[in-house]
Amino acid sequence: MPFTPEQQQSLLAQKGVGKTVLQRLQQMGLDDTAKLAAADVDDILQQGAALTGSTCWKNSPQAKAAIVAAVEWAKTQS
């Protein structure tokens, strides 16, 4: 089930997670807590780089921190 509006707001409140990160997760099909909680951070970063055509998703410590925060958040929601 896709994130509820409340879950979206909660996820956006996580450090480093903004609307663009949320949008990319949704584009990758990681749009519910169970899928996101089960996802591998490095795989998400790789997919993000492929989606954007930019290596910054793979190489940026900020991007990695945001994805780690999102996955950890999802684990607390399940």
SULPE-V253547 format. One record per pair of residues at least 4 apart in sequence whose C-alpha atoms are under 7 Angstrom apart, sorted by sequence separation. I is the first residue (numbers start at 0). J is the second residue. D is the distance in whole Angstrom. If there is no record, write none. Layout:
# SULPE-V253547
i=I j=J d=D
i=I j=J d=D
This chain:
# SULPE-V253547
i=2 j=6 d=6
i=3 j=7 d=6
i=4 j=8 d=6
i=5 j=9 d=6
i=6 j=10 d=6
i=7 j=11 d=6
i=8 j=12 d=6
i=16 j=20 d=6
i=17 j=21 d=6
i=18 j=22 d=6
i=19 j=23 d=6
i=20 j=24 d=6
i=21 j=25 d=6
i=22 j=26 d=6
i=23 j=27 d=6
i=24 j=28 d=6
i=25 j=29 d=5
i=31 j=35 d=6
i=32 j=36 d=6
i=33 j=37 d=6
i=34 j=38 d=6
i=39 j=43 d=6
i=40 j=44 d=6
i=41 j=45 d=6
i=42 j=46 d=6
i=43 j=47 d=6
i=44 j=48 d=6
i=45 j=49 d=6
i=46 j=50 d=6
i=47 j=51 d=6
i=48 j=52 d=6
i=54 j=58 d=6
i=55 j=59 d=5
i=59 j=63 d=6
i=60 j=64 d=6
i=61 j=65 d=6
i=62 j=66 d=6
i=63 j=67 d=6
i=64 j=68 d=6
i=65 j=69 d=6
i=66 j=70 d=6
i=67 j=71 d=6
i=68 j=72 d=6
i=69 j=73 d=6
i=70 j=74 d=6
i=71 j=75 d=7
i=72 j=76 d=7
i=73 j=77 d=7
i=2 j=7 d=6
i=11 j=16 d=5
i=16 j=21 d=7
i=24 j=29 d=5
i=25 j=30 d=5
i=29 j=34 d=6
i=48 j=53 d=5
i=10 j=16 d=7
i=11 j=17 d=5
i=24 j=30 d=6
i=29 j=35 d=5
i=48 j=54 d=5
i=56 j=62 d=6
i=11 j=18 d=7
i=48 j=55 d=7
i=48 j=56 d=5
i=47 j=56 d=6
i=48 j=57 d=6
i=44 j=56 d=5
i=45 j=57 d=6
i=44 j=57 d=5
i=23 j=47 d=7
i=40 j=66 d=6
i=40 j=67 d=6
i=2 j=30 d=6
i=1 j=30 d=5
i=2 j=31 d=5
i=1 j=31 d=5
i=0 j=31 d=6
i=36 j=70 d=5
i=35 j=70 d=6
i=36 j=71 d=7
i=36 j=73 d=5
i=35 j=73 d=6
i=36 j=74 d=5
i=33 j=73 d=7
i=32 j=73 d=5
i=32 j=76 d=6
i=33 j=77 d=6
i=32 j=77 d=6
i=15 j=61 d=7
i=15 j=64 d=7
i=16 j=65 d=5
i=15 j=65 d=5
i=14 j=65 d=7
i=14 j=68 d=7
i=13 j=68 d=6
i=10 j=69 d=7
i=10 j=72 d=7
